[in-house]
């Protein structure tokens, strides 16, 4: 059973930056498209950024130009560099496969952006 462990969240002021990491217990990244998702309080989980096996990257409009998704296959890790953070980015961030989340969700990592 593949396990996904997200880390790197925290409290940051608006305009600040964070780098999230997602480590997988198995060698999954080379065979799967991966993505970051987030769930804000009282809202549904949404896709934030996706990185396909072919290297195509897609971002939700609200984070374009501010967030960057990348991965390190040998380390079985996917990253999300988040710059120019806004209060509306506050959420629990998760990683999983894309376009369907085929693995069990991890605990996520909480990002809180203060104004």
Secondary structure, DSSP 8 states (H G I E B T S, - for coil): ---EEEE--EEEETT--EEEEEEESSS-TTTS-EEEEEE-TTS--EEEEEE-TTS-EEE-GGGTTTEEEEEEGGGTEEEEEE-S--GGG-EEEEEEESSS--S-----EEEEEE-
